[in-house]
Structures are given as structure tokens and as C-alpha cells.
Amino acid sequence: MAGIYIHIPFCSSKCAYCDFYSVPALEFKADYIKALKKEIRLRMPEFRDAIKNEPVKTIYFGGGTPSALSPKELQEIYTELANSIDLSNVAEITMEANPDDLTDEYIKELTSLDTLHVNRMSIGTQTFNDTMLKLFRRRHNAEAATEAVERVKRHGITNISLDLIYAYPEETTETLSEDIEKLTSLRPTHISAYQLTYEPGTTLTKLVKDGKVKPLAENECVTLYHQLVNTLEQAGYAQYEISNFSLPGYESKHNSSYWDMTPYLGLGPSAHSFYSNDRMHNPAALTKYIKLLNDDKIPAEAEGLTKHELYNDFIITSLRTRRGIDTEELRKRFGNTFHDYFMSQLQSRIQPKLYERCDDGAIRLTQEGILVSDSVFTELIWV
């Protein structure tokens, strides 16, 4: 299978914690859509050749804020894709959205489109704590988020993923319990839960530097993480990747392609692609992206991964999942040298409590290992 990711770079305002590429320049929408359609036409022949007979099975509208575009504008993009590649096998079309965009009128129009049939919605709820939503500079409040989820369900989209940020300033086990209770009461099929990070250049990081916000201590974050995992599992959500939980059968098909090295094409400014054993990235600059395509130039730059780099990617992405690393698949993909290196590093450099062998023989991280996953990856990659 293969996937297609489309980056919609527009946001009405920047969230305090966000370092994803987005711009408030909605006046560029028409120019962006025109450029995006040209990128589809220019890049699709190479992508079709690279995936050969592999069917495209997932499409993901991410951002930014895809719901900043009208449903008709999203359908215009989809139609260009459908004219360029066979989409008859697509099983999952995901759209990210902000709660405040999901009005009755918007969802009604979205679900009545002729060709684009979004069947999975990822909604940026983040938290149900109104004080934190204000700190995060989100445009919605907890009540609006709840109403948006219920509204989407009423219009027939029941495969819904909700985002949760935890370990925010002053969070306690009690406030996390309240967040999880409100989240799970909406019974989404999928939950993406992220520990709050303070990325360089974000408003939140500046607030920390100015002494206006105090991050939680590491031991407090660990306590909250264990609470999160245990509570979600008790509610029926299986942790299938470090930050992702789902009801049985509702794992994100598209995101899973990133973790099992399935080929995917990334379109739009800042989007990344992976196929033909190469990673490619588009410039994280809307005006540059538009200019390149106006000049009939493909905006993607290839990285040309070596076998060692592909091995490192395989190790990191596989260990992010609860499926873990199939050691025979590792041998098959990379040969005995890489397989033996991995086993040697694992046995000599990683504490036994940080990993476990599954019934099928795969190696995966324990909950304790997940908490120090970055240091585990460092020991296992080829340097």
C-alpha cells in the first residue's frame, strides 16, 4: 500500500506550543491551491513509477489547519489527485480540523461532497481545561470542543481521533483524570496523546524563559504518563504507538505507514515524502513553494538515504510501535551484518527492563523503555 499526505499551511492564529509550519496568510489560498495542483501533476508520474502496483490506500489532509479551506476547495485538491493516480482502493481519508471550524454548515457541506468522502476526522481538542486552552492560545473552549465532536458524529463521521496534551504547567493527577474522563466520555475511536514540549521559537518557550510559565518536573511527567496509559487502557484504548491509542481496529492506517516504512508522497509546503528508499522534503515557506511551482520546478529536495540511514529509520520507527521489531524482517531487509549489530547492541547496551520479547519473537520497548526511548534509540542506531 501507499499513502498521500497533503499539508494545508494556513492557521488563523499560532498556538503557543506549535512549531509546525503554518502561516496566517489566508489571502494566498488561491495561489496555494493552484501551486499544489501543479505539484500533483509534476510529481505523480515519478510516484506512480516508484510504488508500481502498490495501491494508494490512505489520504491525509494535515496542517496547519485543513478546515481553513472550504469543503469545495478540499474537493478541488482531491479531484486533481484522482485525475493523476488511481484512488479506487483508498480506504481511509483523514482530515484534521479545529473545533471552532466545525459548524453545522461546514460539516453538512463536507459530508455532501460528490467525490471527496472524508471518513476519518482528527480534531484538535488538546485539553478540556479552559485556563490551559487560553494559555495555549486555542480559539475554542472545552464546551465548543465537546459540541464539535458530537456535531461531527451526528453528520455521520464516527471514526474520530481526538488530540490530548498532557503534562502542561501545573497539571496534577486530578486535572489529568478530569481531562481523560471528558475525552473518553466522547468515545472517540482514536486518541493521540502528547506530552507538552517546549520547542525553540514558540510563544510557550518564551514564556518559560521570561519566568511566566514553569514546566513540570521530570518525575511529575513520568507519573502523569503512567496514569495516562493505564487509564486509557482501562477505558478500552490500546497503545499501539508511543503517542497513539485506539479502540480495536481503529489504528490510524495512514500514520502507521510512517512507522512501517510504507511509501508515501507528501505534498504542500514543509511536507515530507518517502519512496524509492529516499526521503524528500518541500521548503517550509509558502511563497517559495508557490514561486518554484509557478516556474514549473518540483519543490522537493531528495536526501538520498544510505543503507545505514534506512536501518536507523527502521529501528526508530519500529520501536515506536507496540508491534516492535521483527528481527527476521530486519535480517531480510538489511542482511546479517545489520541484524547481528542490532542484537549485539541490544544485549550489551540496553538494560533488560527496557525491552521485552513478544510471543511472536519481536522485540519491543517496555513502558519503562518508552519513557527513555530516545536514549535507547541512540544506543541501537548505526553511527
N, C-alpha and C positions, 0 to 999 in steps of 0.2 A: 504494500500500500504506500501511498504518498500523501502529503498534506500541503495546503497552501495557507500562508499567513498574510494578512493584509493590514498594514499599520495605518490607522487613521490618526493623524498627528495633532488634532485640534482639541483644546480644552478651553472652556470659558475662563477658568482660573486655575492656578497651580496649587496643588495640595502641598502642605508644609513639609511632608516627608518624601515627596516624589522626585526621583531623578530619572524617570523615563522621559524619552524625548517627546515633548508636546509644545505647542505654541497657541496663543490666544487669537491668532490671525485668521479669523473665520472669513475675512474678505478674500482669502486665497483659495476658498473651497473649489470654485470652478476651475481654476488653474491647476490645482492639485489633482482633481478627478481626471482632467484632460491628460496630465502627465502620467498618472497611474495607468490609465488605459493604454497609453503608448508603451509603458514599461511592460505591461502584459503582452502586448503584441511583439515586442522586441525579444523578450526573454523566453517566451513559451516554447519556441522551437527547440532550443537547447535543453530545456527542462523535460520536454516530451522525449527527446532522444536519450536523456540521462536515465529516466525512470523506465524506459522501454515499455514493457507490458504491465508495469505496476499501475493499478488503478488509483486515481485520486479519491480518497475516502473521507477527508476532513477539510473543512474550510473554517478559518478563524479570523473574525474581524476584531482586532485588538487596538490598543492605543496607549496614550491619548484617550479619546472618547468617541468610539464609533457612533454612539447615539447623538453626537453633534451633527451628523449627517441625517438628512431626511430618509425615510424608507425608500423613496423613489431614487435617491442618489445612491444608496447602497445597492439597489437592484440594478442600476445602470452599470456599476462596477461588476456585479455578478454576471450580467449579460455579456460583458466583454470577456470574462473568463470562459463562459460557456461557449462563446464563439471561437475560442482559442484552444480549448482542451476538453476532452470528454469528462463530463461531470455526472454521468448517469449512475456511477457507483458511490457517489457521495452519501455517507450515512449520517454525518454529523456536521451541522453548520452552527457555529457558536458566535454569539455577538456579545461583546462587553457593553455595559451600559451603566450610567449613573442613575440612581433612583429618581432624581428630580426631572429627568428627561422622559420617564416612562409614564406619560399621561395616557388617559384612555384613548385619546385621538391618535397618539403616536403608535400605541400597540395595535389598535384596530387597523391602522393603515399598514403596519408591518406584517401582520398576520393575514392580510388580504392580498398581498402581492401575487402577481401571476407566476413568476418564475423563482424568485428567491424565497425559500421557505426555511427561515431560522427555526431550528428545533431545539436549540440549547441557548440559554441566556446566562451570562455571568454578570452578576450585579455587585457593584462596589459598595456594599453596606459598611464594611470596615469595623464599626463598633456601634452599639446601641446606647452609648454614653454620650449624651448631648454636649457635656462640657468638653470631652475629648474631640468630638466632631468639630466643635468650634476651633479648638487648638489646631486640629489638622487642616482647617480651612476648607472643610467639606461644605457643599452648598445645601445639603439636606439635613434633616434631623431624624431621630430614631423613629418617630411616628411615620414620617414620609417614607422611610425605607421599608417599614412593615407594609404600608399600604401599596407600595410599588410591587413588592413580591406577590401579594395577594391579587393585585390587578393583572399581573402577567399570567398567573395561573388561571384566572377567570377567562382570559382570552385564549387559553388552550396550550400555552407553553408550560409544560410541567417539569421538564428537565432543566433545573435551575441550580446554578452554582453561586454561593454567596462567599464574599471575602470577609475575613476577620483579621484584625490586627490585635495582637496581644503584647503584653509587657510594655505598655505605654506608661508614661510618667504617673507615679502614684497608684498604679494598678495594684490591687490586692487579690487574694484568692476569692474574696467575696464579690468584688466587681467583675472578675472573670467568670464566676459562676452565673452572675446575672446576664452577662453577655451571651454565654453559651446557652443558657436556658431560653433566652429570647430567640437566639439563632435557630436552635433545634426545634423550637415550637412552630417555626415556619416550615419545617420539614423539607428543606432543600435536598436535592439528590446528591449534592456535592458541596464540599466546603474547602476553601483554600485559606489556610491559617498561617500568618506570617508574623514572626517576632519583629517588633518595630526596630528598624535600624536607622542610624543617623548618618546619612550619606553626605559626602562633601558637596558644598554648594547649595544645599537645601535650606529653606527657612528654618526648619526644626533644628538643624545643626547650628545655625547662627544663634538661635535662642539658647541652646546649651552653652555655647561659647560666651554669651552675654550673661550667663548665670540665671536666666529666667526659666529654664527647664532643667530638671535633674533626672538623668536616666536611672533606671532601676539597677541595682547591683546584680552581678552575675548570678549569685546564688538565688536571688529572688526570681530571675528569669527562668532558671532551671526548675524551680518549684512550680511556676506557672505552666511551663511546658509539660511537665508530667501530669499536672492537673488537666490540661487541655486534652492530651492524648487519652488519658483514662476516661474522662467524662464523655468525650465523643465516641469512644469505643463502646461504652455502656449504652449510649444512645443509638447504637447500630451502625456507626460510621467506621469503616476500616481504613487505617492509614496505609495507603498504597505507595506513597512517596513522602519524602521528608515533610513537605508542607501541605500535602493534599489528602483529603479524606472523602470517602464516598459510601453511599449505600451500595449493596451488592449489585454489580452490573452497570454502575453509573460512573466508572472511572472516565476521566477525560480522554477520549480517543486521540484527539489532536495533541494535547500536551504529552501524552505517552510516547508520541513519535519522537519528541526531543530526547527522551530518556532511553529509547532503544535504537537510536541512530537510524530511524526511518528517514528517507529522503523528504525534504520539504523545501518549498520555494517561499521566500519572504519578499513581499512587495511593499513599496512605500518608503519614505524617509526613515532611516535608522533600522530598517528590517534586516534580519539575517537569514541566510539560506544554508542548506547542507545537501549536497548531492554530488555524485561522481567523486566521492571521497575528498571534496573540497568544501570549505566554509567560505561564504561570501557575505559582505555587508554593504549596505547602502549608506550614503552620507546622512548624518544626523543633522540635517539642515534643509528646511523646506525649500528655500529659494534656490539653493544649489541643486537640489534634486530636480526641481522644475526646469531650471536652465539646462541641465545636462540632457534631459529628455526633449526639450524644445530643440536642442541641437542634434537630435537623433542619436544620442550617446547612451549606452547602457550604464546606469549609475552604480552597478555592483562591482566591488573590488574583491578578487579571489585571494584567499590566504594560502592555498596550496599546501595542505597538511601533509606532514611526513607520516610514516607508519608509526613512529614513536608518539606523535601528537594524536593520531587516531586511537592508539592504545590508551593514552591518558584520558581522552574524552570518554572512551568506553568504560574505563574504570570508574570515573567520577559519576557519569550519568547512571550507570547500572547500580552503583552503591547508594544512590539517592532513593532507589525504589526498595520496597519490601520484597520484591522478587529477587533482588540481589544479583550476583554474578554467577552465571552458569559457566563453570570452569572449562567444560568441554567446548562450549561456544567460544570462549576466549581462545582455547587452543586452535579451534577450527579457523577463526578469523585471523589470528596473528602468529600462529606457529608455536612450536615447543619452547623457543627461547623466551618469548614474552610470557607464556604460561608458567614456565619454571621460575621466571623472575618474580611474577606476582606471588606465587606460592611461597617462595623464599622470603620475600619482604613481609608477607602476611605473618608467617610463623616466627620470624626473627624480630620484627619491629612493632607489631601490633599486639597489645595486651589481649589475652583470650577473652576477657569480659566484654570487649568492644565489638566482637563479631560472633556469629554462630553459623553452623552448617544446617541448612534446611533438609527436610526429608528427601527432597529430590537431588540433594548434593550441592545446591547453590550456596554461595557464601553471601551473607547479608549482615548489616550492622545491627547490633542490639540497640535498645533505646539509649543506653549509656553511650554507645558508639555514635549514634546520631548527634548527640549533644556536642561531640568533639569531631564531627565528620571532616571538617577542613583539615585538621591535623592528621587524621587517618589518610585522607587523600594524598597529602604531602608525602607520606611515607611509601605509598603504593605506586605513585606515578613514576615514569621513567625520566630521570633528569640527566 
